[in-house]
Amino acid sequence: MIRKAFLIQLFILIAYSAFAQSKEDNNFIELKQQHVPLTRISVLADTVFPDEAYMVDTTKIYDIAEFMPEFPGGFEGLTNYIRERIHYTEAAKRDSIQGRVVLRLTIGRQGDVENIELKRKIHPDCDSIAVDIARSMPRWSPAIQSSVPVKVYYHIPIFFKREKAKQ
């Protein structure tokens, strides 16, 4: 009899804890589904965010975030922006320089381009042009981690390819 009462109490305890756990999980899932699309977020550094915000380290520079930063116009906008501004100097033309310059940018909490680093160089003139293109970029939509804007590293390859002379 005591054993039967103990088993019933154990069953009730397990059922109660399982129900409580699933209820918390449902709340967590509902919170995650309330994310606003990145293009609709207007971000200010001092904005107050949901309870999850306290877990995000805003001093850290992330490699990956839940929502990565986005250039105005998306990937196509970034490609067009670079294509419109890329050019060759006379020295690069003379030396027939071709290749890929890779930049690592930090996209700040407000979407500003910060800390431009050359990760792959091909020629001082091409490297300088690539850095100038990155320096002149407009503000991006910032990266979002747990509903909080964060700093993120972003790599951009810029290709320098000479067009063949038309005959």
C-alpha positions as CSV (number, residue, x, y, z in Angstrom):
1,M,0.0,0.0,0.0
2,I,2.8,2.4,0.9
3,R,4.6,1.4,-2.2
4,K,1.5,2.1,-4.3
5,A,1.1,5.6,-2.7
6,F,4.8,6.3,-3.3
7,L,4.5,5.4,-7.0
8,I,1.4,7.5,-7.4
9,Q,3.2,10.5,-5.9
10,L,6.3,9.9,-8.0
11,F,4.1,9.7,-11.1
12,I,2.4,13.0,-10.2
13,L,5.7,14.7,-9.5
14,I,7.2,13.5,-12.9
15,A,4.1,14.5,-14.8
16,Y,4.0,18.0,-13.1
17,S,7.7,18.7,-13.8
18,A,7.3,17.5,-17.5
19,F,4.3,19.8,-17.9
20,A,6.1,22.7,-16.3
21,Q,9.1,22.2,-18.6
22,S,7.1,22.0,-21.8
23,K,5.2,25.2,-20.7
24,E,8.6,27.0,-20.4
25,D,9.7,25.7,-23.7
26,N,6.5,26.9,-25.4
27,N,7.1,30.4,-23.9
28,F,10.6,30.4,-25.2
29,I,9.5,29.4,-28.6
30,E,6.8,32.1,-28.7
31,L,9.4,34.7,-27.7
32,K,11.6,33.5,-30.6
33,Q,8.8,33.8,-33.0
34,Q,8.2,37.4,-32.2
35,H,11.4,38.6,-34.0
36,V,10.8,41.5,-36.2
37,P,12.3,41.2,-39.7
38,L,15.7,42.9,-39.9
39,T,14.6,45.4,-42.5
40,R,12.0,46.8,-40.1
41,I,14.2,47.4,-37.1
42,S,15.3,50.9,-36.4
43,V,18.2,50.6,-34.0
44,L,19.5,53.0,-31.4
45,A,22.3,52.0,-29.0
46,D,20.2,52.8,-25.9
47,T,17.0,50.9,-27.0
48,V,15.5,48.7,-24.3
49,F,15.0,45.1,-25.5
50,P,13.3,41.9,-24.1
51,D,14.5,39.9,-21.1
52,E,17.0,37.9,-23.2
53,A,19.0,41.1,-23.8
54,Y,20.9,40.8,-20.5
55,M,22.7,37.6,-21.8
56,V,24.3,39.3,-24.8
57,D,27.8,40.7,-24.5
58,T,27.6,44.0,-26.4
59,T,31.4,44.6,-26.0
60,K,32.2,41.4,-27.9
61,I,32.7,41.4,-31.7
62,Y,30.8,38.3,-33.0
63,D,31.8,36.2,-35.9
64,I,28.2,35.0,-36.5
65,A,25.0,36.4,-35.1
66,E,21.3,35.3,-35.4
67,F,20.7,38.0,-38.0
68,M,23.9,39.1,-39.8
69,P,24.3,42.7,-40.9
70,E,22.8,43.7,-44.3
71,F,24.0,46.3,-46.8
72,P,21.2,48.6,-48.0
73,G,19.8,46.7,-51.0
74,G,21.1,43.4,-49.8
75,F,23.8,41.4,-51.5
76,E,22.9,42.8,-54.9
77,G,23.1,46.3,-53.5
78,L,26.6,45.6,-52.1
79,T,27.7,44.1,-55.4
80,N,26.5,47.1,-57.4
81,Y,28.0,49.5,-54.9
82,I,31.5,47.9,-55.3
83,R,31.1,47.6,-59.1
84,E,30.3,51.3,-59.5
85,R,33.4,52.4,-57.4
86,I,36.1,49.9,-58.4
87,H,38.7,51.2,-60.8
88,Y,42.3,50.6,-61.8
89,T,45.2,53.1,-61.3
90,E,47.7,53.5,-64.1
91,A,50.3,51.6,-62.2
92,A,47.9,48.6,-61.7
93,K,47.1,48.7,-65.4
94,R,50.7,48.8,-66.4
95,D,51.6,45.9,-64.1
96,S,48.5,43.9,-65.3
97,I,47.4,43.4,-61.8
98,Q,44.4,41.0,-61.3
99,G,43.2,39.2,-58.2
100,R,41.2,39.4,-55.1
101,V,41.5,41.7,-52.1
102,V,39.8,40.5,-49.0
103,L,38.7,42.9,-46.3
104,R,37.5,42.2,-42.8
105,L,35.2,44.9,-41.6
106,T,33.6,45.4,-38.2
107,I,29.9,46.4,-38.6
108,G,29.1,48.3,-35.5
109,R,25.9,48.2,-33.3
110,Q,24.4,51.1,-35.3
111,G,25.5,49.7,-38.7
112,D,28.6,51.8,-39.2
113,V,31.6,50.3,-40.9
114,E,34.5,50.2,-38.5
115,N,38.0,48.7,-38.3
116,I,38.8,47.9,-41.9
117,E,41.6,45.3,-42.2
118,L,43.3,43.9,-45.3
119,K,43.3,40.1,-45.0
120,R,44.6,39.5,-48.5
121,K,46.5,42.0,-50.6
122,I,47.4,42.0,-54.3
123,H,48.9,45.4,-55.1
124,P,49.2,48.6,-53.0
125,D,47.0,50.6,-55.4
126,C,44.2,47.9,-55.5
127,D,44.4,47.5,-51.8
128,S,44.0,51.2,-51.3
129,I,41.0,51.3,-53.6
130,A,39.3,48.4,-51.8
131,V,39.8,50.2,-48.4
132,D,38.4,53.4,-49.8
133,I,35.3,51.6,-51.1
134,A,34.7,50.1,-47.7
135,R,35.4,53.4,-45.9
136,S,32.8,55.2,-48.1
137,M,30.0,52.6,-47.5
138,P,26.7,53.8,-46.1
139,R,25.3,52.6,-42.8
140,W,24.3,48.9,-42.8
141,S,21.4,47.2,-40.9
142,P,23.3,45.9,-37.9
143,A,23.6,42.3,-36.7
144,I,21.1,41.2,-34.2
145,Q,21.8,38.6,-31.4
146,S,18.8,37.8,-29.1
147,S,17.1,41.0,-30.2
148,V,20.1,43.2,-29.4
149,P,22.3,44.9,-32.0
150,V,25.9,43.6,-31.8
151,K,29.2,44.2,-33.5
152,V,30.1,41.6,-36.1
153,Y,33.1,40.8,-38.3
154,Y,32.2,40.8,-42.0
155,H,34.5,39.6,-44.8
156,I,34.2,41.1,-48.3
157,P,36.2,39.9,-51.3
158,I,36.8,42.6,-53.9
159,F,37.8,41.2,-57.3
160,F,40.1,43.1,-59.6
161,K,39.9,41.8,-63.2
162,R,41.1,43.5,-66.3
163,E,38.8,43.4,-69.2
164,K,40.4,42.2,-72.4
165,A,41.0,44.9,-74.9
166,K,38.4,44.9,-77.7
167,Q,39.9,44.6,-81.2
